[in-house]
Amino acid sequence: MTSTENTSPNGGAWAAILAAAIGCAAFAVVTDLAEKFKPISKLLTFHLPTGDLSGKSTVGVVVWLLAWGILHARWSGRTIARPGGIIFLSVVLLLVGLVLIFPPFVEMITAH
């Protein structure tokens, strides 16, 4: 019996990890777009007392759920033996999200 025969499917877990990173990056991108362009900010105001944060968070969650659903459908039941590419992409997306949501960066892009 080889080591791959003993391995449980892990594709669903990797789908969840990558989808979370995609959702984080999407939230950061939407946040910057809303800060830079007031029409987008108004469009994202789903609930007046909350302002555009209601739309930013909703879009981020929707992107995360869509990515998770699509990736899970493709990878569920699979064993990903070498997840290096998924780990790398997830880390890059998380770093992109962190940089884009970092206040000095937001101020830099919103300066006219």
C-alpha positions in Angstrom: 0.0 0.0 0.0 1.4 3.4 -1.0 1.2 6.6 1.1 -1.3 8.1 -1.4 -3.8 5.3 -0.7 -3.9 6.3 3.0 -4.4 9.9 2.3 -7.9 11.4 2.9 -9.3 13.8 0.4 -8.3 17.3 1.4 -9.5 19.3 -1.7 -12.4 20.7 0.2 -10.2 22.1 2.9 -7.8 23.7 0.4 -10.9 25.2 -1.4 -12.0 26.8 1.8 -8.5 28.3 2.5 -8.1 29.7 -1.0 -11.7 31.0 -1.0 -11.1 32.9 2.2 -8.0 34.6 0.7 -10.0 35.5 -2.4 -12.8 37.0 -0.2 -10.3 39.0 1.8 -8.7 40.5 -1.3 -12.1 41.2 -2.8 -13.2 43.1 0.4 -10.0 45.2 0.2 -10.5 46.0 -3.5 -14.1 47.0 -3.0 -13.1 49.1 0.0 -10.5 51.0 -2.0 -12.9 51.5 -4.9 -15.5 52.9 -2.6 -13.0 55.3 -1.0 -11.7 56.5 -4.3 -15.0 56.8 -6.2 -18.0 58.3 -4.4 -20.6 56.8 -6.9 -19.4 53.3 -5.9 -19.6 54.3 -2.3 -23.2 55.3 -2.8 -24.0 52.2 -4.7 -22.6 50.1 -1.8 -24.7 51.8 0.8 -27.3 49.0 1.4 -28.2 50.3 4.8 -28.0 54.0 5.5 -27.0 53.9 9.2 -24.1 51.6 8.3 -23.2 53.4 5.1 -21.1 51.8 2.4 -19.6 49.3 4.9 -22.9 47.3 4.5 -22.1 46.9 0.8 -18.4 46.4 1.1 -18.9 43.5 3.6 -21.7 42.0 1.6 -19.7 42.0 -1.6 -16.7 40.5 0.2 -18.8 37.7 1.7 -20.6 37.0 -1.6 -17.3 36.7 -3.5 -16.0 34.4 -0.7 -19.0 32.2 -0.9 -19.0 32.0 -4.7 -15.3 31.2 -4.7 -15.8 28.6 -2.0 -18.7 27.0 -3.8 -16.9 26.8 -7.1 -13.6 25.6 -5.7 -15.3 23.1 -3.4 -17.4 21.7 -6.4 -14.1 21.2 -8.4 -11.9 20.0 -5.6 -14.1 18.1 -3.2 -13.1 14.5 -2.9 -9.7 15.1 -4.4 -6.4 14.7 -2.6 -4.1 17.6 -3.2 -0.7 16.2 -2.5 1.3 19.2 -3.3 -0.6 22.3 -2.2 2.3 24.7 -2.7 0.7 26.7 -5.4 -2.5 27.1 -3.4 -0.6 28.2 -0.3 1.5 30.7 -2.4 -1.6 32.1 -4.0 -3.5 32.3 -0.7 -0.6 34.1 1.0 -0.3 36.6 -2.0 -4.0 37.3 -1.9 -4.0 37.8 1.9 -1.0 40.2 1.6 -2.7 42.1 -1.2 -5.8 42.4 1.0 -3.7 43.6 3.9 -1.8 46.2 1.8 -5.0 47.5 0.1 -6.9 47.9 3.4 -3.9 49.5 5.2 -4.9 53.1 6.1 -1.8 54.8 4.6 -2.4 53.0 1.3 -6.0 54.0 1.3 -5.1 57.6 2.0 -2.5 57.5 -0.8 -4.9 56.3 -3.4 -7.7 58.7 -2.3 -5.5 61.8 -2.4 -6.3 63.8 -5.5 
